[in-house]
Amino acid sequence: MITFSNKFPAILATVAATLAIHSGLAQAQQVLRVSAIPDEAPTELQRKFKPLGSYLEKKLGMKVEFTPVTDYAASVEGLINHKLDMVWFGGFTFVQANVRSGGKIVPLVQREEDTKFRSVFVTTSKDINQLSDLKGKNFTFGSESSTSGHLMPRYYLLAAKINPDTDMKRIAFSGAHDATVAAVAGGKVDAGTLNISVWEKLVEAKKVDPSKVRVFYTTPGYYDYNWSVRADMNPVVRKKLTDAFLALDPSTPEGKEILELQRATKFIPTKAENYKDIEAAARDAKLLK
C-alpha cells in the first residue's frame, strides 16, 4: 500500500518556490549587457565584438548588447553596480574590480595567449635601443589603468632600475594602445609602450610602418585579459557563457572569424589566483588603492 508523508505538501511548496526562482531569473535575464575596457577606439571595439555578440545570442537564447564605456573606471563600476553583466578586462583592471568588490567580480575565461601576454616598447629614435636609453626622454604609457600599457611596463622599467617619474624628462598617458603608436609616430614623444597584440594588428593592417616605428624591447610574459562577470550571476547563464567561449572552433567559419577578431587561438577557463602577481606588482608600484 502506498503511504503519503505529511511532509509532502511542504516538499511541493519547496519545489514550486525553486521553480519560481529559476523562472524569475530566466525572465529577468532577457539581455546580456556587455562592455570592454576602452583600450582601443570605441568603433574598433564594437567591430571586434559584433560577430561574438551574434554568436552568444544564439548560444544563450537572449539578446546581447555591447555598450562602450568612457574610461577604465566606468567598466569596473558598471559591473559592480549591476549596470553591466560581463566585461572584457585587462589583468590590472580585473584586479581593481576584484579588490573593489571584495571578491565579487570573478574571471570567466581568457584567451590562451593571455597566459603569457607581453608588452612592447617602441620608438622612432636611432638613439633608443634599450630601456636604459629612455632616461631623460619623453615617454608615453597607454591608460593609467592598463595592465599592458602601464602597470607591467612600469614594473619592468623599475626592475631595470629606471623610475619613469624621476628618470624621464616627461611621461604622458595616451589613453589607448593605438594612440600610443600615433604619438610615437607623430614625434610627440620619443618612445612609448603598448600591448603586443595591438602592435601586431596595426602592423598587419599596415597602419604603422615598422621600419619607422620599431620595437626595441619586449617584456617577459604575464597573465592579462579576461572576460569577467559577477559571482552572483545566474549559474545557468554563467555555464552557458563559459561553454560558448570554450566551444569556439577555428575550423568553422564562424569560430575562425570570431577568434581572429579577438586575436585568440582559443579561449580557456581562468581563475582569480592567476592574477596575484599583477596584484602584487600593482601594490609594489603603489597603483592599487
C-alpha positions in Angstrom: 0.0 0.0 0.0 1.3 3.5 -0.9 1.6 5.8 2.0 2.0 9.5 1.9 4.1 11.5 4.3 2.6 14.6 5.9 5.7 16.4 4.7 4.6 16.1 1.1 2.8 19.5 0.9 5.9 21.2 2.3 8.1 19.4 -0.3 5.8 20.5 -3.1 5.9 24.1 -1.8 9.7 24.0 -1.8 9.8 22.6 -5.4 7.3 25.2 -6.5 9.4 28.0 -4.9 12.6 26.8 -6.5 10.9 26.6 -9.9 9.6 30.1 -9.4 13.0 31.4 -8.6 14.6 29.9 -11.7 11.6 31.1 -13.8 12.1 34.6 -12.3 15.8 34.5 -13.1 15.1 33.5 -16.7 12.6 36.2 -17.1 14.8 38.9 -15.5 17.8 37.9 -17.6 16.5 38.9 -21.0 19.5 40.9 -22.1 23.2 40.3 -21.5 24.9 43.7 -21.2 28.5 43.6 -22.2 31.3 46.1 -22.3 35.1 46.3 -22.6 37.9 48.5 -21.3 38.4 51.3 -23.8 42.0 50.3 -24.8 41.1 50.9 -28.4 38.7 53.2 -30.3 35.0 52.5 -29.5 34.3 51.8 -33.1 37.1 49.2 -33.2 35.8 47.5 -30.0 32.3 47.3 -31.4 33.6 45.9 -34.8 35.5 43.2 -33.0 32.6 42.3 -30.7 29.8 42.2 -33.3 30.3 38.6 -34.5 30.9 37.4 -31.0 27.8 39.1 -29.8 25.7 37.3 -32.5 27.2 34.0 -31.6 26.5 34.5 -27.9 22.9 35.4 -28.7 22.4 32.1 -30.4 24.1 30.1 -27.6 22.3 31.9 -24.7 19.0 32.4 -26.3 18.9 36.0 -25.2 19.7 39.5 -26.6 23.4 40.6 -26.2 24.1 44.3 -26.1 27.5 45.9 -26.3 27.9 49.3 -24.6 31.2 51.2 -24.9 32.4 53.0 -21.7 34.3 56.2 -21.5 37.1 55.0 -19.3 38.5 52.0 -17.4 36.9 53.0 -14.1 33.4 53.1 -15.7 33.8 49.4 -16.8 34.6 48.4 -13.2 31.8 50.4 -11.6 29.3 49.3 -14.3 29.9 45.6 -13.5 30.0 46.1 -9.7 26.8 48.1 -9.7 24.8 45.7 -11.9 24.7 48.0 -14.9 26.8 45.5 -16.9 26.8 41.7 -16.8 30.1 40.9 -18.5 33.2 43.0 -19.2 36.5 42.4 -21.1 39.1 43.4 -18.5 42.8 43.8 -18.7 44.6 41.9 -15.8 45.1 45.1 -13.7 41.5 46.3 -14.2 40.2 42.8 -13.2 42.4 43.1 -10.0 40.9 46.5 -9.3 37.4 45.2 -9.8 38.0 42.1 -7.7 39.5 44.1 -4.8 37.0 46.9 -5.1 34.1 44.4 -5.0 35.5 42.3 -2.2 36.0 39.3 -4.5 32.5 39.5 -6.0 33.9 40.0 -9.6 35.3 36.8 -11.0 37.1 36.0 -14.2 35.3 33.6 -16.5 37.6 32.8 -19.5 40.7 34.2 -21.2 42.5 33.7 -24.5 45.2 31.1 -24.4 47.5 34.0 -25.4 46.7 35.8 -22.2 48.6 33.2 -20.1 51.8 34.7 -21.4 50.9 38.2 -22.6 53.6 40.7 -23.4 54.1 44.5 -23.9 56.4 46.1 -26.4 58.4 49.4 -26.2 58.5 51.3 -29.5 60.4 54.3 -30.8 61.4 56.1 -34.0 64.8 57.2 -32.5 68.0 55.6 -33.5 69.4 56.5 -30.1 67.0 54.4 -28.2 67.9 50.7 -28.2 67.4 49.5 -24.6 65.4 50.5 -21.6 68.3 52.5 -20.1 68.3 54.8 -23.1 64.9 56.1 -22.0 66.5 58.2 -19.3 65.9 61.9 -20.0 63.4 61.1 -22.8 59.8 62.0 -23.3 57.7 58.8 -22.9 54.1 57.7 -23.0 52.2 54.9 -21.4 48.7 54.0 -22.5 45.9 54.3 -19.9 46.9 54.7 -16.3 44.7 51.6 -15.5 46.1 49.5 -18.4 48.0 46.3 -17.5 49.9 46.0 -20.7 50.1 49.8 -21.4 51.2 50.9 -17.9 51.4 48.6 -14.9 53.6 45.8 -16.3 55.8 48.1 -18.5 56.3 50.3 -15.3 57.1 47.1 -13.4 59.8 46.1 -15.9 61.2 49.6 -16.0 61.6 49.7 -12.2 63.2 46.2 -12.4 65.7 47.7 -14.8 66.3 50.5 -12.2 64.6 53.2 -14.2 62.0 55.2 -12.4 59.7 56.8 -15.0 58.7 59.6 -12.6 62.2 60.8 -11.9 64.5 59.4 -14.6 62.5 60.5 -17.7 62.1 64.1 -18.9 58.3 63.8 -19.2 55.8 61.0 -19.1 52.3 61.1 -20.6 49.3 58.8 -20.8 47.8 58.4 -24.3 44.7 56.6 -23.1 44.8 53.8 -25.6 47.3 51.5 -27.3 46.7 52.8 -30.8 47.0 56.3 -29.5 50.4 55.5 -28.1 51.7 54.4 -31.5 50.3 57.6 -33.1 52.1 59.7 -30.5 55.4 58.0 -31.2 55.0 58.0 -35.0 54.0 61.7 -34.9 57.0 62.7 -32.8 55.1 63.8 -29.8 57.2 61.6 -27.6 60.5 59.8 -28.0 59.1 56.3 -27.1 56.0 54.6 -25.8 54.7 51.2 -24.7 51.7 49.2 -25.7 50.4 45.6 -25.7 51.9 43.2 -28.3 48.5 42.2 -29.7 47.5 45.7 -30.8 51.0 46.3 -32.1 50.9 43.2 -34.3 47.4 44.0 -35.5 48.5 47.6 -36.5 51.5 46.2 -38.4 49.4 43.6 -40.2 46.8 46.2 -41.1 49.6 48.5 -42.4 48.5 51.2 -40.1 52.1 51.6 -38.8 55.4 51.3 -40.7 57.7 49.0 -38.6 60.7 50.4 -40.4 60.0 53.8 -38.9 58.3 52.9 -35.6 60.2 49.9 -34.3 60.1 47.6 -31.2 63.3 47.9 -29.1 62.2 45.9 -26.1 59.6 43.2 -25.4 58.7 42.3 -21.8 58.6 38.7 -20.4 55.1 37.1 -20.3 52.4 37.7 -17.7 48.7 37.0 -17.3 46.4 39.6 -18.8 43.0 40.0 -20.4 39.9 38.0 -19.4 36.1 38.1 -19.6 34.8 38.8 -16.1 31.3 38.5 -14.5 29.8 39.0 -11.1 30.0 36.0 -8.8 26.2 36.2 -8.3 25.4 35.8 -12.0 22.7 33.2 -12.7 24.7 29.9 -12.7 22.8 28.6 -15.7 23.7 31.7 -17.7 27.3 31.6 -16.4 27.7 28.0 -17.5 26.2 28.7 -20.9 28.6 31.6 -21.4 31.6 29.6 -20.4 30.6 26.7 -22.6 30.0 29.1 -25.5 33.5 30.5 -25.3 35.2 27.1 -24.9 33.3 25.8 -27.9 34.7 28.4 -30.3 36.4 26.4 -33.0 38.8 27.9 -35.6 38.0 25.1 -38.0 34.5 26.5 -38.5 33.9 29.8 -40.5 32.1 31.4 -37.5 34.7 30.4 -35.0 37.5 31.4 -37.2 36.1 34.9 -37.7 35.4 35.4 -34.0 38.8 34.1 -32.8 40.7 36.1 -35.4 38.9 39.3 -34.4 39.6 38.5 -30.7 43.3 37.8 -31.6 42.9 34.4 -30.0 43.7 30.8 -30.9 41.1 29.6 -28.4 39.5 30.6 -25.0 40.3 28.7 -21.8 39.0 28.8 -18.3 40.7 31.1 -15.8 40.6 31.9 -12.1 41.4 34.9 -9.8 44.5 33.3 -8.5 46.2 33.7 -11.9 46.3 37.5 -11.3 48.0 37.5 -7.9 51.3 38.5 -9.5 49.7 41.5 -11.2 48.1 42.5 -7.9 51.5 42.3 -6.2 53.1 44.4 -9.0 50.3 47.0 -8.6 50.8 47.2 -4.8 54.6 47.5 -5.2 54.1 50.3 -7.7 51.5 51.9 -5.3 48.9 51.8 -8.1 46.4 49.8 -6.2 44.4 51.6 -3.5 
